[in-house]
Amino acid sequence: MDETEKQIIRIIDSRRQEIIDFANDIYRHAELGYKEFRTSGKFKEKMLEIGLPIQEGLAITGVKAFLNPDKKKNCTLAVIGELDALRIPSHKYSNKETEGAHCCGHHAQLTGVVGAAIALSVPEIADKLAGQVVFFAVPAEEYGEVEFKNGLIEEGKIKYGGGKCELIRIGAFDDIDLALAHHLNERGNRIGSGSFNGFVSKVIRIKGKAAHAAGAPEKGINALSAATLGLQALGLNRETFRDEDAVRVHPIMTKGGELVNVVPEEAVIETLVRGKSLDAISDASKKTDRSFKAGAMAIGADYRIETMPGYLPGIPQTVPHELVEAFDDLTGGNYEEVDLEEHGTGSTDVGDVQHLLPVLTFNTGGMTGGLHQDDFDVIDDETAYILTAKMFAISAYRLLKNEASLAKSVSNGYEPKFKNREEYIRYMDSFAGIEEGSYK
């Protein structure tokens, strides 16, 4: 490592406790997507303390902080950290007000961004960066609370459920040439990314007719029974999903009736329909719709199926050897490179950004338990937080030093799936639709 990189490491080490304190504060005050007002406020405070100009209120809670804005025309790199958590009330650090818990480690990403900003904003380091760095706190990566997000859409506050999707839509990525992203990983320190599933989102409403459940059930139409049949039909369709398509459909029922002595008049199902390709998602989506329409038909109920664009499938992305070498140095060789053929069945809106610009990804360990599980915990602050900050900072430096030659090489050599955000928006909107029917 050169002297500037050694200085970056010294700065982060000297502010180690401050960085860890920020991480622990966010960890213990988790908030859910598009509601991360405290979290984004804490990030904003840090950026203003550092002396960086900011732009806030992006996709409700998103914040951008700018280093070297006078160099933005040469090259702009985004360092991304996610704001939101999951609703896991049984986690030991669950926020009692929100029921949110950082069981996916987004607080570690955000901490890494803060640590990188602390180091890179030192004037003698910032002067050596031949481009702008955007420290980007983004909302709503976890695609939950579909009905809440539908409410925001109806109010005109957002159009898409995913935070990065919405940020793309409003133009918040228009000024970005390439990005750095991070995630905690159960397998430890890793660099690079394979493919991963995309999905569409559905809210399925089955409408029946209320009646006295004991005295006159024959006068009712049981929406819960119709929804139950739909779930069974979906289960029987699963054997038709091809293994190579990596399909995952995992519904929850958010409403199954009002009172135990009243025939359920309405049942509501939320689900994501995931797949490795858009064709696989489309096939599974049709089978999901058919299943719930069949349940409604059998009981004589009405149905309303609302399908919304979710996330696009992830694109395998190599990382330049200069960044791999930096990770090797920082981890003491304790890491692995991700095989480009590796496929993950989860989803992230990083895939949407990848359809427009390169996103270079690395993972760090330092956790125990499982992602999205209540036994998740951070057990190694040095790896989860400090290593993340150092890797973000040194990667940004290596990309933007020497007239940003490496960053420009990555950006110019990338072939995006969409030419611009308008093309992306048209494509996303093609997934949206509502189908209604009655079998009464």
C-alpha positions as CSV (number, residue, x, y, z in Angstrom):
1,M,0.0,0.0,0.0
2,D,1.2,3.5,-0.7
3,E,1.5,6.3,1.9
4,T,-1.9,7.7,1.2
5,E,-3.5,4.3,1.9
6,K,-1.5,3.9,5.0
7,Q,-2.7,7.3,6.1
8,I,-6.4,6.3,5.4
9,I,-5.9,3.3,7.6
10,R,-4.3,5.4,10.4
11,I,-7.2,7.9,10.3
12,I,-9.9,5.2,10.5
13,D,-8.0,3.4,13.3
14,S,-7.7,6.7,15.2
15,R,-11.5,7.2,15.0
16,R,-12.2,3.5,15.6
17,Q,-14.4,4.0,18.7
18,E,-16.4,6.8,17.2
19,I,-17.2,4.6,14.2
20,I,-18.1,1.6,16.4
21,D,-20.3,3.9,18.5
22,F,-22.2,5.0,15.4
23,A,-22.7,1.4,14.4
24,N,-24.0,0.4,17.8
25,D,-26.4,3.3,17.9
26,I,-27.9,2.4,14.5
27,Y,-28.0,-1.3,15.4
28,R,-30.1,-0.6,18.5
29,H,-32.5,1.9,16.8
30,A,-33.5,0.0,13.7
31,E,-36.2,1.4,11.4
32,L,-38.2,0.0,8.5
33,G,-38.2,1.0,4.8
34,Y,-39.3,4.6,3.9
35,K,-39.5,5.2,7.7
36,E,-35.8,5.6,8.5
37,F,-36.0,9.2,9.7
38,R,-33.9,8.8,12.8
39,T,-31.3,6.7,10.9
40,S,-31.0,9.1,8.0
41,G,-30.8,12.0,10.5
42,K,-27.9,10.4,12.3
43,F,-26.1,9.9,8.9
44,K,-26.8,13.5,8.0
45,E,-25.4,14.7,11.3
46,K,-22.1,12.8,10.6
47,M,-21.8,14.2,7.1
48,L,-22.4,17.8,8.3
49,E,-19.8,17.2,11.1
50,I,-17.3,16.2,8.5
51,G,-18.1,19.3,6.5
52,L,-19.8,17.8,3.5
53,P,-22.7,19.4,1.6
54,I,-25.7,17.2,1.5
55,Q,-29.0,16.6,-0.3
56,E,-31.7,15.0,1.7
57,G,-35.3,13.8,1.4
58,L,-34.5,11.6,-1.6
59,A,-37.1,8.9,-1.9
60,I,-38.4,10.2,1.4
61,T,-35.4,9.4,3.6
62,G,-32.4,9.1,1.3
63,V,-29.3,11.3,1.8
64,K,-26.4,12.2,-0.5
65,A,-23.2,13.8,0.8
66,F,-20.7,15.2,-1.7
67,L,-16.9,15.2,-1.6
68,N,-15.1,17.1,-4.4
69,P,-18.3,18.3,-6.2
70,D,-16.0,20.5,-8.3
71,K,-14.6,17.3,-9.9
72,K,-17.9,15.6,-10.7
73,K,-17.6,16.0,-14.4
74,N,-14.5,14.0,-14.5
75,C,-16.0,11.0,-12.6
76,T,-18.4,10.4,-9.8
77,L,-18.3,7.3,-7.5
78,A,-21.1,6.4,-5.1
79,V,-20.3,4.7,-1.9
80,I,-23.7,3.1,-0.9
81,G,-25.0,2.2,2.5
82,E,-28.6,1.1,3.2
83,L,-30.8,2.6,5.9
84,D,-33.5,0.1,6.6
85,A,-33.9,-3.0,8.8
86,L,-36.3,-5.9,9.0
87,R,-39.4,-6.5,11.2
88,I,-38.0,-9.2,13.5
89,P,-39.5,-8.3,17.0
90,S,-37.8,-11.3,18.6
91,H,-34.3,-10.0,18.0
92,K,-32.4,-8.9,21.1
93,Y,-32.0,-5.4,19.7
94,S,-35.4,-5.1,18.2
95,N,-36.6,-1.5,18.3
96,K,-39.7,-1.6,20.5
97,E,-41.3,1.3,18.7
98,T,-40.8,0.0,15.1
99,E,-40.3,-3.8,15.7
100,G,-37.3,-3.4,13.4
101,A,-34.0,-5.2,13.8
102,H,-30.8,-5.0,11.8
103,C,-30.7,-8.7,11.1
104,C,-29.3,-8.1,7.6
105,G,-26.4,-5.9,8.7
106,H,-27.4,-2.7,6.8
107,H,-26.1,-0.7,9.8
108,A,-22.6,-2.1,9.0
109,Q,-22.8,-0.8,5.5
110,L,-23.9,2.6,6.7
111,T,-21.1,2.6,9.3
112,G,-18.6,1.7,6.6
113,V,-19.7,4.7,4.5
114,V,-19.3,7.0,7.5
115,G,-15.8,5.7,8.2
116,A,-14.8,6.1,4.6
117,A,-16.1,9.6,4.6
118,I,-14.1,10.5,7.7
119,A,-10.9,9.4,6.0
120,L,-11.4,10.5,2.4
121,S,-12.6,14.0,3.5
122,V,-9.2,14.8,5.0
123,P,-8.0,17.6,2.6
124,E,-4.6,16.0,1.6
125,I,-6.5,12.8,0.7
126,A,-9.4,14.5,-1.0
127,D,-7.0,16.4,-3.1
128,K,-5.6,13.2,-4.6
129,L,-9.0,12.0,-5.7
130,A,-9.6,13.1,-9.4
131,G,-13.4,12.8,-9.0
132,Q,-16.4,13.3,-6.9
133,V,-17.4,10.8,-4.1
134,V,-21.1,10.6,-3.2
135,F,-21.7,9.0,0.2
136,F,-25.2,7.7,-0.4
137,A,-27.5,6.5,2.3
138,V,-30.4,4.8,0.6
139,P,-33.8,3.7,1.9
140,A,-36.0,0.6,1.7
141,E,-33.8,-2.2,0.4
142,E,-35.9,-4.8,2.2
143,Y,-39.1,-5.4,0.3
144,G,-41.6,-5.7,3.0
145,E,-44.8,-4.0,4.2
146,V,-46.3,-4.0,0.7
147,E,-49.6,-2.5,1.8
148,F,-47.8,0.4,3.5
149,K,-45.8,1.0,0.4
150,N,-48.9,0.8,-1.7
151,G,-50.3,3.6,0.5
152,L,-47.2,5.7,-0.2
153,I,-47.8,5.1,-3.9
154,E,-51.4,6.1,-3.7
155,E,-50.3,9.3,-1.9
156,G,-47.9,10.1,-4.7
157,K,-44.8,10.0,-2.4
158,I,-43.2,7.1,-4.3
159,K,-43.8,4.9,-7.3
160,Y,-41.7,1.9,-6.6
161,G,-41.4,-0.2,-3.5
162,G,-37.6,-0.6,-3.6
163,G,-35.5,2.4,-2.5
164,K,-32.9,2.2,-5.2
165,C,-35.6,1.7,-7.8
166,E,-37.3,4.9,-6.6
167,L,-34.0,6.7,-6.5
168,I,-33.3,5.7,-10.1
169,R,-36.8,6.9,-11.1
170,I,-36.3,10.4,-9.6
171,G,-32.9,10.8,-11.2
172,A,-30.8,10.4,-8.0
173,F,-28.4,8.1,-9.8
174,D,-28.1,10.2,-13.0
175,D,-24.9,11.8,-11.7
176,I,-23.2,8.5,-10.8
177,D,-20.7,6.7,-13.0
178,L,-20.1,3.6,-10.8
179,A,-20.7,2.5,-7.3
180,L,-19.3,0.5,-4.4
181,A,-21.6,-1.7,-2.3
182,H,-21.1,-4.0,0.7
183,H,-23.0,-6.6,2.7
184,L,-22.2,-8.7,5.7
185,N,-21.9,-12.4,4.9
186,E,-22.2,-15.6,6.8
187,R,-19.4,-17.0,4.8
188,G,-17.0,-14.3,5.8
189,N,-14.9,-11.9,3.7
190,R,-15.7,-12.2,0.0
191,I,-15.3,-9.9,-3.1
192,G,-17.1,-9.8,-6.4
193,S,-20.7,-10.8,-7.1
194,G,-22.5,-13.5,-9.0
195,S,-26.1,-13.4,-10.2
196,F,-29.2,-13.3,-7.9
197,N,-33.0,-13.5,-8.3
198,G,-35.3,-10.7,-9.3
199,F,-39.0,-10.6,-8.4
200,V,-42.4,-9.0,-8.8
201,S,-44.6,-8.2,-5.8
202,K,-48.3,-9.1,-5.4
203,V,-51.2,-8.1,-3.1
204,I,-54.0,-10.6,-3.5
205,R,-57.4,-9.7,-2.1
206,I,-60.2,-12.2,-1.9
207,K,-63.6,-10.8,-1.2
208,G,-66.4,-12.9,0.2
209,K,-69.5,-12.2,2.2
210,A,-70.0,-12.0,5.9
211,A,-72.5,-14.0,7.8
212,H,-73.0,-15.6,11.2
213,A,-70.3,-18.3,11.3
214,A,-72.4,-20.6,13.4
215,G,-76.0,-19.6,12.8
216,A,-76.1,-19.0,9.1
217,P,-72.7,-20.0,7.4
218,E,-74.6,-20.9,4.2
219,K,-75.4,-17.3,3.7
220,G,-71.7,-16.3,3.7
221,I,-68.9,-16.6,1.2
222,N,-65.7,-17.6,3.1
223,A,-62.8,-15.5,1.8
224,L,-60.4,-17.3,4.1
225,S,-61.4,-20.6,2.6
226,A,-60.9,-19.3,-0.9
227,A,-57.4,-17.9,0.1
228,T,-56.5,-21.3,1.7
229,L,-57.4,-23.1,-1.5
230,G,-55.3,-20.6,-3.4
231,L,-52.3,-21.4,-1.2
232,Q,-52.8,-25.1,-1.7
233,A,-53.0,-24.7,-5.5
234,L,-49.8,-22.7,-5.4
235,G,-48.2,-25.5,-3.4
236,L,-49.2,-28.0,-6.0
237,N,-47.8,-25.9,-8.7
238,R,-44.3,-25.9,-7.2
239,E,-43.3,-29.1,-8.9
240,T,-43.7,-27.3,-12.2
241,F,-41.0,-24.8,-11.4
242,R,-37.7,-25.7,-13.1
243,D,-34.7,-26.2,-10.8
244,E,-32.5,-24.0,-13.0
245,D,-34.9,-21.1,-12.7
246,A,-34.4,-20.8,-9.0
247,V,-38.1,-19.8,-8.4
248,R,-39.1,-18.8,-4.9
249,V,-42.7,-17.9,-4.1
250,H,-43.3,-17.2,-0.4
251,P,-46.7,-15.7,0.6
252,I,-47.9,-14.4,3.9
253,M,-51.5,-13.7,4.9
254,T,-52.0,-10.3,6.4
255,K,-55.7,-10.6,6.9
256,G,-58.0,-13.6,7.3
257,G,-61.2,-12.2,8.8
258,E,-62.5,-9.9,11.4
259,L,-64.2,-11.9,14.2
260,V,-64.2,-15.6,14.9
261,N,-67.9,-15.8,14.8
262,V,-68.3,-14.0,11.5
263,V,-67.6,-15.8,8.1
264,P,-64.4,-14.0,6.8
265,E,-65.4,-11.4,4.3
266,E,-61.9,-10.5,3.2
267,A,-58.6,-12.3,3.0
268,V,-55.3,-10.5,2.0
269,I,-52.2,-12.3,0.8
270,E,-48.8,-10.6,0.1
271,T,-46.2,-12.4,-1.8
272,L,-43.0,-12.0,-3.8
273,V,-42.5,-14.1,-6.9
274,R,-38.8,-14.6,-7.5
275,G,-36.8,-16.1,-10.3
276,K,-33.4,-16.1,-12.0
277,S,-34.7,-14.6,-15.2
278,L,-37.5,-12.4,-16.3
279,D,-39.1,-15.4,-18.2
280,A,-39.0,-17.5,-15.0
281,I,-40.6,-14.7,-13.0
282,S,-43.3,-14.3,-15.6
283,D,-44.1,-18.0,-15.6
284,A,-44.3,-18.3,-11.8
285,S,-46.3,-15.1,-11.7
286,K,-49.0,-16.5,-14.0
287,K,-49.2,-19.7,-11.9
288,T,-49.5,-17.7,-8.7
289,D,-52.4,-15.7,-10.2
290,R,-54.1,-18.9,-11.5
291,S,-53.9,-20.5,-8.1
292,F,-55.7,-17.7,-6.2
293,K,-58.3,-17.3,-9.0
294,A,-59.0,-21.0,-8.7
295,G,-59.5,-20.7,-5.0
296,A,-61.9,-17.8,-5.5
297,M,-63.9,-19.7,-8.2
298,A,-64.2,-22.8,-5.9
299,I,-65.8,-20.8,-3.1
300,G,-67.6,-18.2,-5.2
301,A,-65.7,-15.2,-4.1
302,D,-64.3,-12.1,-5.8
303,Y,-60.6,-11.5,-6.3
304,R,-58.3,-8.6,-7.0
305,I,-54.6,-9.3,-7.8
306,E,-52.3,-6.3,-7.9
307,T,-48.9,-7.0,-9.4
308,M,-46.1,-4.4,-9.0
309,P,-42.5,-4.2,-10.2
310,G,-40.0,-5.4,-7.6
311,Y,-36.3,-5.9,-8.3
312,L,-34.5,-6.9,-11.4
313,P,-32.2,-10.0,-11.4
314,G,-28.6,-9.4,-10.4
315,I,-25.8,-9.3,-12.9
316,P,-22.4,-11.0,-12.3
317,Q,-19.8,-8.4,-11.7
318,T,-16.0,-8.8,-11.6
319,V,-13.9,-6.5,-9.4
320,P,-10.7,-5.0,-10.7
321,H,-7.6,-6.7,-9.5
322,E,-6.4,-3.5,-7.9
323,L,-9.4,-3.7,-5.4
324,V,-8.9,-7.4,-4.9
325,E,-5.2,-6.7,-4.0
326,A,-6.4,-4.1,-1.5
327,F,-8.8,-6.6,0.1
328,D,-6.1,-9.2,0.2
329,D,-3.9,-6.7,2.1
330,L,-6.6,-5.6,4.5
331,T,-7.8,-9.1,5.3
332,G,-4.3,-10.7,5.5
333,G,-5.4,-13.0,2.7
334,N,-8.5,-14.2,4.7
335,Y,-11.0,-13.8,1.9
336,E,-12.4,-15.5,-1.2
337,E,-13.3,-14.3,-4.7
338,V,-16.9,-14.9,-5.7
339,D,-17.4,-17.3,-8.6
340,L,-19.2,-15.4,-11.4
341,E,-21.3,-18.6,-11.9
342,E,-22.6,-18.4,-8.3
343,H,-26.3,-17.7,-8.0
344,G,-28.2,-16.4,-5.0
345,T,-31.9,-16.9,-4.6
346,G,-32.4,-13.8,-2.6
347,S,-32.9,-10.4,-4.2
348,T,-31.7,-6.8,-3.8
349,D,-32.3,-3.6,-5.7
350,V,-28.6,-3.4,-6.3
351,G,-29.6,-5.5,-9.4
352,D,-31.6,-2.5,-10.7
353,V,-28.6,-0.2,-10.3
354,Q,-26.5,-2.8,-12.2
355,H,-28.8,-2.5,-15.2
356,L,-27.6,1.1,-15.5
357,L,-24.0,1.2,-14.2
358,P,-21.3,-1.0,-12.6
359,V,-21.6,-1.8,-8.9
360,L,-18.5,-3.3,-7.3
361,T,-19.3,-5.4,-4.3
362,F,-17.5,-6.9,-1.4
363,N,-18.6,-8.7,1.8
364,T,-17.2,-8.8,5.3
365,G,-17.8,-11.3,8.1
366,G,-17.8,-10.5,11.8
367,M,-21.3,-11.9,12.3
368,T,-22.9,-14.9,13.8
369,G,-26.3,-16.5,13.3
370,G,-28.2,-16.2,10.1
371,L,-29.2,-13.2,7.9
372,H,-32.9,-12.3,8.4
373,Q,-33.0,-14.5,11.5
374,D,-33.4,-13.4,15.1
375,D,-30.1,-15.1,16.1
376,F,-28.1,-12.6,13.9
377,D,-25.5,-10.7,15.8
378,V,-22.2,-8.8,15.2
379,I,-19.5,-10.5,17.1
380,D,-16.4,-8.8,15.6
381,D,-16.5,-5.0,15.3
382,E,-13.2,-4.9,13.6
383,T,-14.3,-7.0,10.7
384,A,-17.9,-5.9,10.4
385,Y,-17.3,-2.2,10.8
386,I,-13.7,-1.1,10.6
387,L,-12.6,-3.4,7.8
388,T,-15.7,-2.3,5.8
389,A,-14.8,1.4,6.3
390,K,-11.2,0.8,5.2
391,M,-12.2,-1.2,2.1
392,F,-14.7,1.4,1.1
393,A,-12.1,4.2,1.5
394,I,-9.2,2.5,-0.1
395,S,-11.3,1.2,-3.0
396,A,-12.5,4.8,-3.6
397,Y,-9.0,6.1,-3.5
398,R,-7.7,3.4,-5.9
399,L,-10.5,4.1,-8.3
400,L,-10.2,7.9,-8.3
401,K,-6.4,8.5,-8.1
402,N,-4.3,9.1,-11.2
403,E,-7.0,11.1,-13.0
404,A,-9.6,8.4,-12.0
405,S,-8.1,6.1,-14.6
406,L,-9.3,2.9,-13.0
407,A,-12.8,4.2,-12.4
408,K,-13.1,5.4,-16.0
409,S,-11.8,2.0,-17.2
410,V,-14.5,0.2,-15.2
411,S,-17.3,2.6,-16.3
412,N,-16.3,2.8,-20.0
413,G,-15.9,-1.0,-20.2
414,Y,-19.4,-1.6,-18.8
415,E,-22.4,-2.5,-21.0
416,P,-25.6,-1.4,-19.2
417,K,-28.9,-3.1,-20.0
418,F,-30.6,0.2,-20.2
419,K,-29.3,3.4,-21.9
420,N,-31.0,5.7,-19.4
421,R,-33.5,5.9,-16.6
422,E,-36.4,6.6,-18.9
423,E,-35.8,3.2,-20.6
424,Y,-35.6,1.6,-17.1
425,I,-38.9,3.2,-16.0
426,R,-40.7,2.0,-19.1
427,Y,-39.5,-1.5,-18.5
428,M,-40.4,-1.5,-14.8
429,D,-43.9,-0.1,-15.5
430,S,-44.5,-2.9,-17.9
431,F,-44.8,-5.3,-14.9
432,A,-47.5,-3.3,-13.1
433,G,-51.1,-4.4,-13.4
434,I,-54.4,-5.1,-11.6
435,E,-56.7,-8.0,-12.5
436,E,-60.1,-8.3,-10.9
437,G,-62.9,-10.9,-11.2
438,S,-66.0,-12.2,-9.6
439,Y,-67.3,-15.7,-9.1
440,K,-70.4,-14.8,-7.0
